[in-house]
């Protein structure tokens, strides 16, 4: 593809890719850290009732 | 029938819907990108038309997500649906993300085609206002600590901001804008050649499934966040009870 505006096309797709990847990564990271925190609180609750 | 108003039932439903939607998104994105790059160049825009396969689906989603948020806002205020405010809160950052893609790719298309990155015409300005509304809603959720109060305030702001959606849609008809009028969703049918329209429709479907996947995941995170908050409050209040029993009389 030889187009005088190739830079703009590539920049648009790279930008779209970065924003979508960032949204996916943030949601995945949020989910993992919430699950970890929930597991920690639940474990603390269990050990509290045991003692 | 499965009652998805129950968060536990919703989590069960999401656990199998998320992988299915994720696979559909990946397949549709692959096909959409393949068709987009095979599509012929436009007789005026040349290959720059390829930016439209990203810009138009993002623009469509920016308004669709706001529609989802309005439904959720009604669910919060009218029916007090337990998952409505979670759905609304989860959608706002996604709406902001897709609106940003729309604005930025539009700007990258505008520079070579119009000779400018930005003009203050009615369509561009109303979409910028939509982006600012999304940011305002995210800030509102962060600013109010009580989730119930935050949900009601965000629902009211969302419904007030809904007035911007018809302005975005009809701005190109009501005012003399540099932005072109509607060429896909219009009464007389699409004015785009089929060879350019099909990749656009597949990409729009791919973006819609991408949003549905991310939205389900974000709602699931919101349910976890509430469980964590509830457990933390319970743990804190249990600690207080112990202290009040052993050390002093509770204040009256």
Interface residues (C-beta under 8 A of the other chain):
Chain A: X1 X3 X4 X5 X6 X8 X9 X11 X12 X13 X15 X16 X19 X20 X22 X23 X24 X26 X27 X28 X30 X31 X34 X35 X37 X38 X41 X42 X44 X45 X48
Chain B: X41 X46 X47 X48 X50 X51 X54 X55 X58 X93 X94 X97 X100 X101 X104 X105 X108 X109 X111 X112 X210 X214 X217 X218 X220 X221 X224 X225 X227 X228 X231 X232 X235 X238
